[in-house]
Structures are given as structure tokens and as C-alpha cells.
Amino acid sequence: MYHLLWYYCEGSDAGWPSASNILFLLMTLHVKIKYACKQLLYCTIRVTVILLLMTESSFAQTPDSLSLRALKKLSLEELMNIQVVSVSKHPEKLRETASAIQVITQNDIRNSGARTLAEALRLAPNLQVAQVNASQWAISARGFNNVLANKLLVLIDGRTVYTPMYAGVFWDVQNLLLEDVDHIEVISGPGGTLWGANAVNGVINIITKNTRDTKGLYAEAAAGSGLPGLGSLRYGGQLTKKLSYRVFGTGFKMGSSTTSKNDSSAEDHWSMVNGGFRLDWEVSKNDNLSLQANMYKGKPKPDGGDTAVPIVANGEDIVARWEHTNSAKAGFQLQAYYDHTWRNFGSGFTEDLKTYDIDFHQRYQFSKRNTLTAGLNLRLMDHTVTNLPLFAFQPGQKTLYLYSAFVQDEMMLVKERLRITAGIKVEHNSYTGFEYQPDVRLTWTPAENQTIWTAVSRAVRTPARIDRDFFLYIVQDLPLIGGSKSFVSEDLIAYELGWRWQPLKNLSTSLAGFYNVYDNIRSAEPGPLPFNIPITFANGVKGQTYGIELSATCQLTDWWKLRGGYTFLKKDLSVKPDSKDLNGGTAESDDPEHQFLIQSTVDIPGRIELGTVVRHIGKLPKPVVPAYTGLDIRVGWKLNNIIELNIIGQNLLDKHHPEFIPSSPAPREINRCIYGKIVCRL
């Protein structure tokens, strides 16, 4: 949590006292928390054993193995016809989408050797992904990347995962059994019209498998350098002909990063366990119900050191969904979820968040050329913090309300050739009232193998509690840093142009260009002389970004597939004439100008798979982080239809390297990691 303080204090040229001494005083208030993470995993394993005894399913051949082989046999043309839902909130073919979207498939994840969800997101060439230390990540799209990145909306099976504390994501608790991820849809560019506030620079939608595709037993165990231990157990089966289920438990302990200063272990290791279940019921030909729940407990140790007390983070969520289909272009979805997260930052400062959300959207087909989608969303967030004497959110407890309505119309102007999509979301939040986020997209299909699209959109990042309610005091009632009741939403107007082309049967390409205009970006305004305190948050920064995103997939042979991409980003932020931002418009992000990714998947005779990921990240400007090239390799050997052995190496080109320098804690470097994994599928 201490990086929240350094974020606006350190490195300033202003003549006010440094907060370092105050922070040192706060850090001495650490208290010890008893470790109880393993209980959840043990409980899930017991439930799994009970269900194993109850089920009548056969171990002979599982849909897991069948779907895996089927996916690998898909032609590139069939892969381009994969149904995605994040662009329009209804299924549509990937090659017809009017958006810069990348899809990470289960096969991509498996062949990369990724251990966590954040590592899997490295496979999206349109994302900026940097590991900060053993457990912290900076992830964004089209710039504005930071540990506190707040312009990227992340969903897991329709459930939004962000904290109203700073409108970002705690990546150290977003963990899944990666084997159960069906695919990940990554949109770079605004999605506010459909998804609402904070879908400014992109949307990540993680979609897990239906339980009918996860029948049987799956178990994995891994260990090696940088990975003291990882283990997962999942079982799925049929309760009735149309009702299927799965239960799972997974846990790991990640090794520490390295300190940049003296090349020693940062002692910031990270442990986590989580488990849950999912039920899918095919009620009728047109109706499907699903119910899923997850629980987790994690202990990241971001500050490191022998005396550092780990953060304790635990939570649970439950999601229910009803999908009704009238036809291929008509139907509705009703979803409700409850999400509870609790976090102790190790100094006595805690966060307790309870989120209640209900979402409904329906699609109407008025004619063959006109389809309307409309929806409503209601959300209540009960946010409570335990304040420290000099570090506080005022008030300590706040109930935040968010409700919205959207409508989007798709009209085919020229049959099968030219389509226009126009929509708007009207959203009300507890801080700034009503916000409007319109979007217009034009899609032209000159041939079956080409799609050209353009879009103009508006999106907003609504205030978080840190913008309005946060205070850091020098002494009681004398703030050093404070939020402002006048802080308004950050604003984006985005212009996009894209081209998706499949020139050959075995080659598909995508090119997207964008020009973004930002206003009211957060700034840190000094107070009156002589000490320039209190510093208050305001909207004193504006600017533009522009760039291109290129991606391609090539099925060179039946046994060799290549995919990858290149991103160019140029950013120009400036301070408004009436602003005196202490950070000169630089505190909001640290982004590479160039980056590229190449992933290779090769099937070698003898049931051997070779997966390789090469990524190059350009230099980060401020704070400066040198450019680096990373190499990950996975070698998998299927002994038979049940047992699979893997050797995986990550960051093989150097012993360790920095990827991002946060305001706090001290800079860390990410180590080379080599580990073995055994997988059992029954």
C-alpha cells in the first residue's frame, strides 16, 4: 500500500518535506497475521473426493482431452470464426468484429507455460504487461500503465474485478486454474458504451469453460527454481443428463524477485490457494443456467525483507447466470453476482469491499438488417477501510452506487457488405452523477477474407476513492496530501481505424491504428507557500496518444503454428495552463514505445510439444527501465493419454532483469525460472 504514498510524493522538485520519515513510522506498525491459507484447498479436495464417489461418469476419455485435440486440429479459417462476445455483448465471428481484439486460446496458454493469469496476459500483443516484483503487476492497453493502472476493465466470467479504492485491479488475487480457461478476449480501445466506466483503454474478458467440457479428473504438480511449489486438482462430471459440474482447488508459492540495489533476494515471495465449483444446466433448447463460486486466500509480500509482514488477502464470490436464446440474433441474459474481498496491508490498514451486481441485456431482431441490443445494470459497493492515525480515507465507510442503461443498434446498410453500429451508455455514479459514453462504428466487408472498420468513441474513468476521499497527514488534522471533492471524471475521445485480412488460407493479419485525446487526467497540485502543502488531486493534465497494433497468425504446417504482433505507441501529455502538477504530467504512466511478441507451437513426432515465446519490450522513459528481450520455452511429452511431463523455462536470456519501477517498494528484478510439471488427465 505504501506505493500509494510515494506515488505523488517522491521525486518532486517542490519545496515541501519528504514523506519518507512518516512512511517509516507507518511501516513500524506492522502486525503478524496467522497463516491459514491451506484450509481452503483441503476443504475443496474433500469435496472433490465425495463427488468422485457419487458420480457415474467414466474415466475412459474426457472432454478435456477431446477438446484439446480438436482445437489443435482447427484450421486457421475455423479459428477466425471463433465466437467472441466482448465487442458487442453477443456472439459474433472474430473476423467480423469492428474492434482491435486479440484472443488468447487455451492452447496458447498451455503451450506458453504460464503459471498465473497475469503471465498468460503477456500473450496478448495489444497489452502492456510488466511484472513489478514477485506478486505485483502493471497491466494496461494503449498506455497509462502503472501499478495503479485505472483505465482497463477486467472481467472474469462477467464479474468485474476492480477496487473502488483506486479503480484498478489487485492482480495478486486474480488467480484461476488456467486449465479451465476457455479463452481470453482482449480489446484494446474504449468499451464504455457496453461495459461502462473505466473501460477506457481496453477490456479484458476471461471466459472459463462450460462444465460439459471439463469432465473427468485433472491434476497437476510443479516445482523448480522460482517456483517452490504448485498443485491443482479438479474433477468434473454429470449429475443428470443435462446438469454437469466441476469442483477444483489450486495453490502455489512463488519465489522471490531480486533487489536491483545489491543483487540479493528481495524476500517478497507470494503464496495463494483458491478453490470453487461450477454448475451448468441445460434447462431446455433455449435456456441455460449456470452457477459458480470461488474462494481464495493469498499472502503476497510485496515489500520484502525478513521483517516485512505479508499482505493478507482473501475473498469469495458467487455468480448466477440465465441465458435465453430465441434465435441466432435474439435473446437475453440475466446475471447477478456477489463479490466480497478483504485485504490487510500489513500495517493495520485494511480494506473490506462487498459488491452486489445485477445485469440484464436483451437483443431484438427487428428485421434481417436491423438488430437492437439494450441493457440495464445496477451495482452497489459497500467499501470500508480501517484507517491509520496519519493515513485515512474519509469517511472510513462509504456506500457507492452505480446504475446504467445502454442501447446499441446494428444496421446493415448494404447486405453482407456495409454495417453501422451506434450506441450510447448513460451511467450514474456516486461522485459525478450522470456520464454519457457514445460510440459509432462502421464496418465494411469488401470480400469474405477482409474486414475494414472505423470507430469514434467516448469513454470516462470515474473518480475513485483515492481521488476524492484519501488523506495523508503530517500530524492530526494537518494533511500533506488530500483528495478533492471537485475531482471529475477523466475523459477520452478515441478515433480508430482497423483492417482484418486473411490473404492466404493459412495466414491471418490484423492492423489497427488509433488516435486518443485525453482530458482531465489526474494531477497533484501544490498548496500555498512556503511548504506547498497540502497537495491535492485535480484534473490538470491533458494530452494525446497515437499508435498502431499489428498482429498475425500463420499455420505454417499441420504441426507448426506461429502467432504474434507488434505495437507502436506515442504519448504526449502536458500540464494545463491553470495547473501546477508536481509530476509534470509524468506520474500516470510509464510505457514502452515499441514492443513485439512471437509465439511458436510445434508438434514433434513422439508426442512431444515445443512451445516458445519471444517478447521484446522497449525502454520505459520515466523512471527509466532498459529495454529487454524475454524467452520462454516449454517442452511437453505425453507419455500416454493420461500422463504428461513438462519442462518450462522463463526469462531464459538473462539471470534477472527489471520490467517496471514503481513508486514503492524499491525496484525489483524478475528472475530466470526453470521448473518441471507433471499433469494427469483421466
C-alpha positions in Angstrom: 0.0 0.0 0.0 3.0 2.3 0.5 3.3 2.9 -3.2 0.1 4.9 -2.9 2.0 7.4 -0.8 5.3 7.5 -2.8 3.3 7.8 -6.0 2.7 11.5 -5.5 5.5 12.4 -3.0 8.9 11.1 -4.1 10.9 12.7 -6.9 9.2 16.1 -6.8 11.1 19.3 -7.0 8.6 21.1 -4.7 9.8 22.6 -1.5 7.8 20.5 0.9 9.1 17.9 3.3 9.6 14.3 2.1 7.1 11.7 3.4 9.9 9.1 3.9 10.1 9.6 7.7 6.3 9.4 8.0 6.2 6.3 5.9 9.0 4.7 8.0 6.8 5.4 11.1 3.8 3.7 9.4 5.8 0.7 8.4 6.8 0.0 12.0 3.2 -0.6 12.9 3.2 -4.0 11.2 1.4 -6.8 13.0 1.7 -10.5 12.5 -1.1 -12.5 10.9 -1.5 -16.2 11.3 -1.2 -18.3 8.2 -4.4 -20.3 7.3 -4.4 -20.5 3.5 -4.2 -24.3 3.2 -7.6 -24.9 4.9 -9.5 -23.8 1.7 -7.5 -26.2 -0.5 -8.0 -29.1 1.9 -11.7 -28.4 2.1 -12.0 -28.4 -1.7 -10.1 -31.7 -2.0 -12.5 -33.3 0.5 -15.5 -32.1 -1.6 -13.9 -33.5 -4.7 -13.4 -36.9 -3.2 -17.1 -37.0 -2.1 -18.2 -36.1 -5.6 -15.9 -38.7 -7.1 -17.8 -41.3 -5.1 -21.2 -40.0 -6.1 -20.6 -39.7 -9.9 -21.3 -42.3 -12.5 -19.0 -40.7 -15.1 -16.4 -42.8 -16.8 -12.7 -42.1 -16.7 -12.1 -43.6 -20.1 -11.9 -40.4 -22.2 -12.5 -36.9 -21.0 -13.9 -33.9 -23.0 -10.8 -32.1 -21.8 -8.6 -34.2 -23.9 -11.0 -34.3 -26.8 -11.5 -30.5 -26.9 -7.7 -30.1 -26.7 -7.0 -32.3 -29.7 -10.0 -30.8 -31.6 -8.6 -27.3 -31.0 -5.2 -28.2 -32.3 -6.7 -29.6 -35.5 -8.7 -26.5 -36.2 -7.8 -24.8 -39.4 -6.9 -21.1 -39.3 -10.1 -20.3 -41.1 -12.1 -22.1 -38.4 -10.1 -20.2 -35.7 -11.1 -16.9 -37.3 -14.7 -18.0 -36.9 -14.4 -18.4 -33.1 -17.3 -16.7 -31.4 -16.3 -13.7 -29.2 -18.8 -11.7 -27.1 -16.8 -8.7 -25.7 -17.2 -6.4 -28.6 -21.0 -6.4 -28.9 -22.2 -8.3 -25.9 -23.4 -11.1 -28.1 -21.6 -13.9 -30.0 -20.0 -12.8 -33.3 -17.2 -14.2 -35.5 -13.8 -12.9 -34.7 -13.0 -11.9 -38.2 -16.2 -9.8 -38.4 -15.6 -7.7 -35.3 -15.2 -4.0 -35.6 -12.6 -3.7 -32.9 -8.9 -4.3 -32.1 -9.5 -7.6 -30.4 -7.0 -10.4 -29.7 -8.0 -13.9 -28.5 -5.7 -16.0 -26.3 -6.9 -19.6 -26.6 -6.4 -22.4 -24.1 -3.9 -24.0 -26.4 -1.9 -20.7 -26.4 -1.8 -20.6 -22.6 -0.9 -24.2 -22.2 2.0 -24.1 -24.7 3.4 -20.9 -23.1 4.0 -22.5 -19.7 2.3 -19.6 -18.0 1.8 -20.2 -14.2 -0.7 -17.3 -13.4 -3.4 -15.3 -15.1 -1.1 -12.3 -15.3 1.6 -14.3 -17.1 -1.0 -15.6 -19.6 -1.9 -12.0 -20.5 1.6 -11.5 -21.8 0.4 -13.5 -24.8 -1.8 -10.6 -26.0 0.4 -8.4 -28.2 -2.0 -5.4 -27.7 -1.4 -5.3 -23.9 1.5 -3.7 -21.9 2.3 -6.2 -19.2 5.2 -5.7 -16.8 6.0 -7.7 -13.7 6.9 -5.4 -10.8 8.0 -7.9 -8.2 7.1 -11.4 -7.2 3.3 -10.6 -6.8 2.7 -7.2 -8.3 2.0 -6.4 -12.0 1.4 -3.3 -14.1 -1.1 -4.2 -16.9 -2.7 -1.8 -19.4 -3.6 -1.2 -23.0 -2.6 1.7 -25.2 -0.5 3.3 -22.5 -1.1 4.7 -19.0 0.5 1.7 -17.4 1.2 1.7 -13.7 0.9 -0.5 -10.7 -2.2 1.7 -10.1 -3.4 1.4 -13.7 -7.0 2.6 -13.7 -8.2 2.7 -17.4 -8.5 -1.0 -18.1 -11.7 -3.0 -17.3 -11.2 -6.7 -16.3 -14.0 -9.3 -16.2 -13.9 -12.9 -15.2 -17.0 -14.7 -16.5 -18.9 -11.4 -16.5 -17.8 -10.4 -13.0 -15.9 -7.1 -12.8 -12.7 -7.3 -10.7 -11.6 -3.9 -9.6 -11.4 -2.0 -6.4 -13.1 1.4 -6.0 -10.1 2.4 -3.8 -8.2 3.3 -6.9 -10.3 2.0 -9.8 -7.7 -0.7 -10.7 -7.0 -4.4 -10.2 -5.1 -6.2 -7.5 -3.5 -8.7 -9.8 -2.1 -10.7 -6.9 -5.5 -12.2 -6.1 -6.8 -12.8 -9.7 -5.9 -16.4 -10.0 -7.7 -19.3 -11.8 -6.9 -22.9 -12.6 -5.6 -22.0 -16.1 -6.6 -25.4 -17.5 -10.3 -24.3 -17.0 -9.9 -21.1 -19.0 -11.6 -21.5 -22.4 -10.2 -18.3 -23.9 -9.3 -14.7 -23.1 -10.7 -11.8 -25.2 -8.5 -8.7 -25.1 -9.9 -5.5 -26.6 -7.5 -2.5 -26.9 -9.5 0.7 -27.2 -12.6 2.1 -25.4 -15.5 -0.2 -24.4 -17.5 2.3 -22.3 -20.7 2.0 -24.4 -21.2 -1.6 -23.4 -19.2 -2.1 -20.3 -19.3 1.4 -18.6 -16.9 3.4 -16.6 -13.2 2.6 -16.6 -13.3 0.6 -19.9 -11.3 3.5 -21.3 -8.2 2.0 -22.9 -9.4 -1.6 -23.1 -11.4 -4.6 -21.8 -10.1 -8.0 -20.7 -12.8 -10.7 -20.6 -11.6 -14.0 -19.2 -14.1 -16.8 -20.1 -13.9 -20.2 -18.4 -15.0 -23.5 -19.9 -18.5 -24.9 -19.6 -18.5 -27.9 -17.3 -19.6 -30.2 -20.1 -16.0 -29.7 -21.4 -14.2 -30.4 -18.1 -15.4 -33.9 -17.2 -13.1 -36.3 -15.5 -10.1 -35.8 -13.3 -7.3 -33.2 -13.9 -4.3 -32.9 -11.6 -1.0 -31.1 -11.8 2.0 -30.6 -9.7 5.0 -28.3 -10.4 8.2 -27.2 -8.7 11.6 -25.7 -9.6 13.7 -22.6 -9.3 11.4 -19.6 -8.8 8.5 -22.0 -8.1 8.8 -23.7 -4.7 5.5 -25.5 -5.4 2.3 -25.5 -7.4 -0.5 -28.0 -7.2 -4.1 -28.3 -8.6 -6.9 -30.8 -8.5 -10.1 -30.6 -10.4 -12.9 -33.1 -11.1 -16.0 -32.7 -13.3 -18.9 -35.0 -14.0 -22.6 -35.3 -14.7 -25.3 -35.2 -12.1 -28.1 -35.7 -14.7 -28.1 -35.9 -18.4 -28.3 -32.1 -18.7 -26.7 -31.0 -15.5 -22.9 -31.1 -15.2 -20.5 -29.8 -12.6 -16.8 -29.3 -11.6 -15.0 -28.6 -8.4 -11.4 -27.5 -8.1 -8.7 -26.5 -5.8 -5.3 -24.9 -6.6 -2.4 -23.4 -4.7 1.1 -22.2 -5.2 4.1 -20.5 -3.7 6.1 -18.2 -6.0 9.7 -17.4 -5.4 11.2 -14.0 -4.6 12.4 -11.4 -7.0 15.8 -9.8 -6.8 16.7 -6.4 -5.4 18.2 -4.0 -8.0 20.5 -2.4 -5.5 22.6 -5.2 -4.2 21.6 -8.2 -6.4 20.2 -10.2 -3.4 16.9 -11.9 -2.8 14.1 -9.4 -2.1 12.3 -12.0 0.1 9.0 -11.0 -1.4 7.7 -14.5 -2.1 4.0 -15.0 -2.7 1.6 -17.8 -1.7 -2.0 -18.3 -2.6 -4.7 -21.0 -2.5 -8.2 -20.9 -4.1 -11.0 -23.3 -4.9 -14.6 -23.4 -6.1 -17.2 -25.1 -8.1 -19.4 -24.5 -11.2 -22.7 -26.0 -12.3 -24.2 -25.8 -15.8 -27.8 -26.8 -16.5 -29.2 -27.1 -20.0 -32.8 -26.5 -18.9 -34.2 -26.5 -22.5 -33.1 -26.0 -26.0 -33.3 -22.2 -25.5 -32.4 -21.8 -21.8 -29.2 -22.4 -19.9 -28.4 -21.7 -16.3 -25.0 -21.6 -14.6 -23.9 -21.1 -11.0 -20.3 -20.7 -10.0 -18.5 -19.8 -6.8 -14.9 -19.2 -5.8 -12.9 -18.6 -2.6 -9.3 -17.6 -2.2 -6.7 -16.6 0.3 -3.3 -15.1 -0.6 -0.2 -13.8 1.1 1.8 -11.6 -1.2 4.8 -10.0 0.4 5.5 -7.0 -1.9 7.8 -5.0 0.4 10.1 -8.0 1.1 12.7 -8.2 3.8 12.9 -10.5 6.7 10.9 -8.3 9.0 8.2 -7.5 6.4 4.7 -8.7 7.2 2.9 -10.1 4.2 -0.4 -8.7 3.0 -3.3 -11.0 3.8 -5.9 -11.0 1.1 -9.0 -13.3 1.0 -12.4 -13.2 -0.6 -15.2 -15.1 -2.2 -17.7 -14.6 -5.0 -20.8 -16.3 -6.4 -22.2 -15.7 -9.9 -25.6 -16.9 -11.3 -26.5 -16.5 -15.0 -29.5 -17.3 -17.1 -29.2 -17.2 -20.9 -32.3 -17.4 -23.1 -32.0 -17.7 -26.9 -34.9 -17.1 -29.3 -32.7 -17.3 -32.4 -29.2 -16.6 -33.6 -29.8 -12.9 -33.3 -32.4 -12.6 -30.4 -32.4 -13.5 -26.8 -31.4 -12.2 -23.4 -29.0 -12.7 -20.5 -29.7 -12.1 -16.8 -26.7 -12.2 -14.4 -26.3 -11.5 -10.7 -23.2 -11.7 -8.6 -21.9 -11.1 -5.1 -18.2 -10.4 -4.5 -16.5 -10.0 -1.2 -12.8 -9.1 -0.8 -10.9 -8.3 2.4 -7.3 -7.1 2.5 -4.9 -6.4 5.3 -2.0 -4.3 4.0 0.2 -5.4 6.9 0.2 -2.1 8.8 -3.2 -2.2 10.4 -4.8 -0.6 7.3 -7.5 -2.9 5.9 -10.0 -2.8 3.1 -13.3 -4.6 3.1 -15.4 -4.5 -0.1 -18.8 -6.1 -0.7 -20.1 -5.8 -4.3 -23.7 -6.6 -5.3 -24.4 -6.5 -9.1 -27.3 -7.4 -11.4 -27.0 -7.0 -15.1 -29.6 -7.6 -17.8 -29.3 -7.2 -21.6 -31.6 -8.3 -24.4 -31.1 -8.5 -28.2 -34.0 -7.9 -30.6 -34.0 -8.6 -34.3 -36.4 -6.2 -35.9 -35.5 -7.3 -39.4 -32.8 -9.1 -41.3 -30.8 -5.9 -41.4 -31.6 -4.3 -38.0 -30.7 -5.7 -34.6 -31.1 -3.8 -31.3 -29.3 -4.6 -28.1 -30.3 -2.9 -24.8 -29.5 -3.4 -21.2 -29.6 -2.3 -17.6 -27.0 -2.6 -14.8 -27.3 -2.0 -11.0 -24.3 -2.1 -8.7 -23.8 -1.4 -5.0 -20.3 -1.4 -3.5 -20.0 -1.3 0.3 -16.4 -0.1 0.9 -15.0 0.0 4.4 -11.4 0.8 5.4 -9.7 0.6 8.8 -7.8 3.9 8.9 -4.4 4.7 10.5 -3.8 7.9 12.5 -2.0 9.6 9.7 -3.3 7.6 6.7 -7.0 7.7 6.1 -10.0 7.6 3.7 -12.7 10.0 5.0 -15.2 8.7 5.6 -14.0 5.2 6.6 -17.1 3.6 5.3 -18.8 4.6 2.1 -21.6 3.0 0.0 -21.1 3.6 -3.7 -24.0 3.2 -6.2 -23.7 2.7 -9.9 -26.6 2.2 -12.3 -26.7 2.5 -16.0 -28.6 1.8 -19.2 -27.3 1.3 -22.7 -28.8 0.8 -26.2 -26.9 -0.2 -29.3 -28.3 -0.6 -32.8 -26.7 -2.6 -35.7 -28.0 -1.7 -39.2 -26.8 -3.5 -42.4 -26.7 -0.7 -45.0 -25.5 -2.9 -47.8 -26.3 -6.6 -47.5 -23.3 -8.5 -46.2 -21.0 -5.6 -47.0 -21.6 -2.4 -45.0 -22.8 -2.2 -41.4 -23.1 0.7 -39.0 -23.3 0.2 -35.2 -24.3 3.1 -33.0 -24.9 3.1 -29.2 -24.7 5.0 -26.0 -24.5 4.2 -22.3 -25.9 6.5 -19.7 -24.4 5.8 -16.3 -24.8 7.4 -12.9 -22.1 7.2 -10.2 -22.0 8.5 -6.6 -19.3 11.1 -7.3 -20.1 12.9 -10.6 -23.7 11.9 -11.3 -24.6 11.1 -14.9 -21.9 10.3 -17.5 -22.5 9.6 -21.2 -20.5 7.3 -23.3 -21.5 7.1 -27.0 -19.9 5.0 -29.8 -20.3 4.8 -33.6 -18.6 2.0 -35.6 -18.7 1.4 -39.4 -17.8 -2.0 -40.8 -17.1 -2.7 -44.4 -16.6 -6.2 -45.8 -15.2 -5.8 -49.4 -14.6 -9.5 -49.6 -15.1 -12.6 -47.5 -11.5 -12.5 -46.3 -11.4 -8.8 -45.4 -13.0 -6.6 -42.8 -12.3 -2.8 -42.6 -13.7 -0.9 -39.7 -13.6 2.6 -38.1 -14.9 4.0 -34.9 -15.3 7.1 -32.8 -16.0 6.7 -29.1 -16.1 8.5 -25.8 -15.2 6.8 -22.5 -14.6 8.0 -19.0 -12.7 7.0 -15.9 -14.9 7.9 -13.0 -13.3 9.1 -9.7 -12.1 6.5 -7.3 -11.9 7.0 -3.5 -8.3 7.9 -3.7 -9.2 10.9 -5.8 -11.9 12.2 -3.5 -11.6 10.7 0.0 -7.9 10.0 0.7 -5.7 12.0 3.1 -2.1 11.6 4.4 -1.5 13.7 7.4 1.7 15.2 8.8 0.1 15.5 12.2 -3.6 15.1 13.2 -5.8 17.5 11.1 -2.8 18.8 9.0 -2.8 17.0 5.7 0.2 16.5 3.5 -1.8 15.0 0.6 -5.5 15.1 0.2 -8.3 14.2 -2.3 -10.5 16.8 -3.7 -14.3 17.0 -3.8 -14.0 18.8 -7.1 -12.2 15.9 -8.9 -14.2 15.0 -12.0 -14.1 12.1 -14.4 -11.1 11.6 -16.8 -12.3 11.9 -20.4 -11.3 10.1 -23.6 -12.3 10.7 -27.2 -10.9 7.9 -29.4 -10.6 7.6 -33.1 -9.8 4.1 -34.5 -9.3 2.5 -37.9 -8.7 -1.2 -38.5 -8.2 -3.8 -41.2 -8.5 -7.6 -40.7 -7.3 -9.7 -43.7 -6.8 -13.3 -44.4 -4.7 -13.2 -47.6 -4.0 -17.0 -47.5 -5.8 -19.9 -46.1 -3.0 -20.3 -43.5 -2.3 -16.7 -42.8 -4.4 -14.1 -41.0 -3.4 -10.5 -40.2 -4.9 -7.6 -38.3 -3.9 -3.9 -38.3 -5.4 -1.2 -36.0 -4.5 2.5 -35.8 -5.7 4.8 -33.1 -5.6 8.5 -32.0 -6.7 9.2 -28.5 -7.4 12.6 -27.0 -7.4 12.7 -23.1 -8.6 15.5 -20.8 -8.9 15.9 -17.0 -6.2 13.4 -16.3 -5.2 13.3 -12.6 -2.6 15.8 -11.3 -1.0 16.6 -8.0 -1.5 20.3 -7.3 0.7 22.0 -4.6 -0.7 24.1 -1.8 0.3 27.6 -0.8 3.8 28.6 0.0 6.2 28.2 1.8 5.8 24.5 2.0 3.3 23.9 -0.9 1.0 21.8 1.3 -1.5 20.3 1.3 -1.1 18.7 -2.1 -4.5 18.0 -3.7 -5.5 15.8 -6.5 -7.0 17.6 -9.5 -7.6 17.2 -13.3 -4.7 19.3 -14.5 -3.2 17.0 -17.2 -4.3 16.6 -20.8 -2.7 15.0 -23.9 -2.8 12.7 -26.9 -1.6 9.2 -27.7 -1.4 7.5 -31.1 -0.1 4.3 -32.4 -0.6 1.1 -34.4 -1.2 -2.5 -33.4 -0.2 -5.3 -35.8 -0.9 -9.0 -35.3 -0.7 -12.1 -37.4 -1.3 -15.8 -37.1 0.2 -18.3 -39.5 -0.3 -22.1 -39.7 2.9 -22.9 -41.5 2.2 -26.7 -41.5 -0.1 -29.1 -39.8 2.4 -29.3 -37.0 3.8 -25.7 -36.7 1.9 -22.6 -35.8 3.1 -19.0 -35.3 1.3 -16.1 -33.8 2.4 -12.7 -32.6 2.3 -8.9 -33.0 4.0 -5.5 -32.8 2.8 -2.4 -31.0 3.9 1.2 -31.5 2.8 3.8 -29.0 3.5 7.5 -28.9 2.3 9.6 -26.0 2.3 13.4 -25.5 0.9 14.6 -22.1 1.1 18.2 -20.9 0.0 20.2 -18.0 -2.9 22.6 -18.4 -2.2 26.3 -18.2 -4.1 26.6 -14.8 -2.3 23.5 -13.3 1.0 23.3 -11.4 1.2 19.5 -11.4 4.2 18.5 -9.3 4.9 15.5 -11.5 4.8 17.4 -14.8 2.3 15.1 -16.3 4.5 12.0 -15.9 3.1 10.2 -12.8 0.2 8.5 -14.6 2.2 6.1 -16.7 5.4 4.6 -17.9 5.1 2.9 -21.3 7.3 1.4 -24.0 7.2 2.9 -27.4 7.9 -0.4 -29.2 7.1 -4.0 -28.2 6.7 -7.2 -30.1 5.8 -10.8 -29.4 6.2 -14.1 -31.3 4.8 -17.4 -30.1 5.6 -20.7 -31.8 3.9 -24.0 -31.2 5.5 -27.1 -32.7 4.2 -30.7 -32.6 7.2 -33.1 -32.8 6.9 -36.8 -33.5 6.9 -38.9 -30.4 4.0 -36.9 -28.8 6.4 -34.1 -27.9 5.3 -30.4 -28.0 7.6 -27.5 -28.2 6.3 -24.0 -27.2 8.4 -20.9 -27.5 7.5 -17.3 -26.6 9.9 -14.4 -27.6 8.9 -10.9 -26.5 10.8 -7.6 -26.7 9.8 -4.6 -24.6 11.3 -1.2 -25.4 12.8 1.2 -22.9 10.5 2.8 -20.4 11.1 6.6 -20.3 10.4 7.7 -16.7 11.5 6.1 -14.5 13.9 4.7 -17.0 13.8 0.9 -17.4 16.2 -0.6 -20.0 14.7 -2.5 -23.0 14.8 -6.2 -22.6 14.1 -9.4 -24.6 12.5 -12.4 -22.9 12.5 -16.0 -23.9 10.1 -18.7 -22.5 10.3 -22.3 -23.6 8.0 -25.3 -22.8 8.8 -28.9 -23.7 5.9 -31.2 -23.1 6.0 -35.0 -23.6 2.8 -37.1 -23.5 3.8 -40.4 -22.1 0.3 -41.7 -22.9 -3.3 -40.4 -22.8 -3.1 -39.9 -19.1 0.3 -38.6 -18.1 2.1 -35.5 -19.5 5.6 -34.3 -18.4 6.7 -30.7 -18.9 9.9 -28.8 -18.5 9.4 -25.0 -18.7 11.9 -22.1 -18.7 11.0 -18.5 -18.3 13.2 -15.4 -18.9 16.0 -17.6 -20.1 18.1 -14.9 -21.8 19.4 -13.3 -18.5 19.7 -14.1 -14.9 17.3 -11.3 -13.9 16.1 -8.0 -15.3 13.8 -5.1 -14.2 10.5 -4.7 -16.0 8.9 -1.8 -14.2 9.9 0.6 -11.4 7.1 1.6 -9.1 7.0 4.4 -6.6 7.2 1.9 -3.8 8.7 -0.5 -2.8 12.3 -0.4 -4.0 13.0 -1.6 -7.6 13.0 -5.3 -8.1 14.3 -7.5 -10.9 12.5 -10.6 -12.3 14.5 -13.8 -12.1 15.0 -16.6 -14.6 12.8 -19.6 -13.7 13.1 -23.2 -14.7 10.6 -25.8 -13.4 9.1 -29.2 -14.1 5.4 -30.0 -14.2 3.5 -33.3 -14.3 -0.1 -33.4 -15.5 -2.6 -36.2 -15.2 -5.9 -36.3 -17.2 -8.4 -39.1 -16.6 
